Amino acid sequence: MLITILHFCLVAVALLLVAHIVKGFEVRDFGSALIAALVLGLANVLIRPILAFFSAPFNWVTFGLFTFVIDGALLKLVAELIEGFKVKSWTAAIIGAVLLSIISGVLHAVLLK
């Protein structure tokens, strides 16, 4: 249970860091980032497998890079649902998805291993 809470806190921190790096990617405060991390986790469990299934041919052709488009779409979806979390463009969403993946991966590797 503690690991799960730490996981969502690290994703929230990663969202805040991405918001400082990417123009058009905005997070109001840590509370908004934490709620966005929770909803993003839920979207990754419920919606991402469906999108991945239907986009499998695109993923094969792009050697898996289309996954970042799926992640960007999920970020835009979560931004529509959460007040205090905004993603203004598809470019910001895709770049944010790439950076979020890198930053959260580094944070998890350093702090949870």
N, C-alpha and C positions, 0 to 999 in steps of 0.2 A: 504494500500500500504506500509506504513512504517513497519507494522508487518511482511509482506512478506519479505521485505529487511532485517529486523532483523533476521528472520528465516534463510535465506540463509547465513548470516554472522555467525550465531551461528553454523550452520552445517559446515561451513568452518573452524571455530575455532576447532570444534570437530575433523575434519579431521586432522588438524595440531597436535592436542594432540594424536590422534591415531598413527600418523606417528612417534611420539617420543616414543611411548610405544611398538609398534609391529615391530619386525624385518622383513624386506621385504615389508614394507608399507612405501612409500616415497612420500612426497609432497615438491616441491621445495620452494614455497613461498605462501604468503596469496592470491595473485592473482590467482595462479594455483588452490589453494584450493577453492576459490570462484567460479571459472569457473567449477571445478569438482562438487561442490555442486549444481550449476544450472543444469548441465547435469544429475547428479544423480537424481535430482528432476524430470526432464523431463522423465528419464528412469523409475522412480517409477510410474509415471502417465501413460505412454504409454506401457511399456513392462511388468512390474511386475504383472499386473492383468492377462495377458495371461499366464505367467509362473506359477502363483499361481493356475490358473484354471487347467492346465495340470498336475500339481504336487499335486493336492488335495489328491489323495490316499496316497502319501508319507507323506504328512502333517498329515493325520489322524493317520497313523501308528506310526509316531514319535511324536505324540501329539504337533504338531506345530513347532518342532525344525528344520524341513527341511526348514522353512522360512529363517533361517540364511544362508543356502546354496544358496537360491535364492538371498538373499541380497549380499552374497559374489560374486555370478556370475555377478550381476549388477555392483558391485565395479570393478571387473576385466574388464568388458565391458567398463566402463567409463575410466578406466586406459588406455585402448587401444586407446581411442579417444582423450584424453587430454594429451598434452605435459606438463611435469612437475609433473605428477601424475602417480606413478607406484605401482603396486601390483605384487610382484614377484612370489607368489605361492598361491595355493588354501588354504593352511593353514593360510597364512597371510590374505587372503581375508575373510575367515570365522571368524577368531578371530577379524579382523578389523571390520567386520559387527556387531559382538556382542558388541564390545567396542564402536563403533560409535553409536549404538542404546542407550547404557547406558549413554554415555557422553552427547550426544545431548539431551536426555530426561532430564537429570539433569540440563543442561544449560537452557533448555526451562522452566523447572519448577521453577528455581530460578530467571531467568531474565525476563520472559514474563508473569508470573502470578501475 
